[in-house]
Amino acid sequence: MSQPTDAPPTGGAPGNLIAFDLRTLTTFQDDGPSVRVLSDIGAARTVLFAFKAGQHLRDHRTSSQALMQVLRGRITLTVGDVSVRARVGTLLQLEADVTHSLVADTSAAVVLLTLVPSPARHSLDREVFAHIPPLVARTPSSP
């Protein structure tokens, strides 16, 4: 058995094991949430969001189920007239095609989002995801 090594600062080429250093990959912006697509492999899309206090994602929906894990700070997730305040260590599960919004309650809020499967459609695709290539992507192999 080989000795474990430290994770690289970013994802590598697709393979059997890819490590992401989320602390290194987390950045904050003044003009809106920072969005980094870590991986999009068809079976799932993983996205790292970093928010300053008050920054938000407006009402949106996706064809995928969503798992949101709060890694830092506090956020409020709203679905219809129900709002849930979530803090570090909270995992939120949201069904597909449910309209929701998110706002950062504290400065330096960080959320790891996993969409299962990778979305066939997402209402924020054009304004958020279309211009952000994933660090790791898998394309269908040719027959």
Buried (B, 14 or more C-beta within 10 A) or exposed (E): EEEEEEBEEBBEEEEEEBEBEBEEBBEBEEEEBBBBBBBBBEEBBBBBBBBBEEBBBEEBBBBBBBBBBBBBBBBBBBBEEEEEEBEEEBEBEBEBEEEBBBBBBBEEBBBBBBBBBBBEEBBBEEEBBEEEEBBBBEEEEEE
